[in-house]
């Protein structure tokens, strides 16, 4: 009886070798994000979007903006490349300057409102 069970197990295990052809692996599909609609100014010129980046003087500019009545969601973002002279921009989403943009120029971490 033991030999019969072993024989059945071997035969059932060997059946998996005789399956039909295996399908080839499919290549991964790239996910494409839809393009954001282009923003245009009053003259029809496209407006460039700058990604939000923090800089060494972001906290300083945020404090300056708060003193002027500008409170923002993301805070002050670096608009130019990092270096000795940097320009920061902060959207005022709340406070006295709601809907406005606060900008500041920082040279060697000394910031001045623009």
C-alpha positions in Angstrom: 0.0 0.0 0.0 2.9 2.4 0.8 4.4 1.8 -2.5 1.2 2.5 -4.3 0.8 5.9 -2.5 4.4 6.8 -3.3 3.8 5.8 -7.0 0.7 8.0 -7.1 2.5 11.0 -5.5 5.4 10.7 -8.0 3.0 10.4 -11.0 1.0 13.4 -9.8 4.1 15.4 -9.2 5.4 14.6 -12.6 2.2 15.7 -14.3 3.2 19.3 -13.8 6.1 18.9 -16.3 3.7 18.2 -19.2 1.7 21.5 -19.1 1.1 23.4 -22.2 3.4 26.2 -23.3 4.2 28.9 -20.8 3.2 32.4 -21.8 6.2 34.7 -22.2 6.6 37.3 -19.6 5.0 40.6 -20.5 7.1 43.8 -20.6 6.2 46.4 -17.9 4.0 49.2 -19.1 5.1 52.8 -18.4 2.6 55.0 -16.6 2.1 58.3 -18.4 0.8 61.3 -16.5 -1.5 63.5 -18.4 0.0 66.9 -19.2 -1.2 69.8 -17.0 -3.1 72.4 -19.0 -0.8 75.3 -19.9 -1.4 78.5 -18.0 -1.3 81.7 -20.1 -0.9 85.3 -19.1 -3.0 88.1 -20.5 -0.8 88.3 -23.7 -1.1 84.5 -24.3 2.5 83.8 -23.2 2.8 80.5 -21.3 3.5 80.8 -17.6 6.3 78.6 -16.3 5.6 76.5 -13.2 8.4 76.3 -10.7 8.5 73.2 -8.4 8.5 74.0 -4.7 11.9 73.7 -3.1 13.0 74.9 0.3 16.3 76.8 0.8 18.5 77.9 3.6 16.6 81.1 4.2 13.0 79.7 3.8 12.3 80.0 7.5 13.6 83.6 7.6 11.4 84.6 4.6 8.4 82.9 6.2 8.9 85.0 9.4 9.2 88.2 7.2 6.0 87.3 5.4 4.1 86.6 8.6 5.2 90.1 9.9 3.6 91.6 6.7 0.3 89.7 7.2 1.0 86.8 4.8 0.3 83.3 6.0 0.9 80.4 3.5 0.3 76.7 3.3 3.6 75.4 1.9 5.8 78.3 3.0 8.6 80.1 1.2 10.0 78.3 -1.8 13.3 78.9 -3.5 12.7 80.2 -7.0 16.4 80.6 -8.2 19.3 78.2 -7.9 20.9 77.9 -4.5 23.9 80.2 -4.1 25.0 83.5 -2.5 21.9 85.4 -3.9 18.6 83.6 -3.8 15.0 84.7 -4.5 12.1 83.2 -2.5 8.4 83.2 -3.2 5.5 82.5 -0.8 1.8 82.4 -1.7 -0.4 84.2 0.9 -3.3 81.8 1.5 -4.5 83.6 4.6 -4.1 86.8 6.5 -4.1 90.5 5.3 -2.4 89.7 2.0 -4.7 86.8 1.1 -4.4 85.9 -2.6 -1.1 87.8 -3.1 2.5 86.6 -3.5 5.2 87.6 -1.1 8.7 87.6 -2.6 12.1 88.3 -1.0 15.7 88.4 -2.1 18.4 87.0 0.1 22.1 87.7 -0.3 24.3 85.7 2.0 21.3 85.0 4.2 20.4 88.6 4.6 16.8 88.9 3.3 14.9 91.9 2.0 11.3 92.1 0.8 11.0 92.7 -3.0 
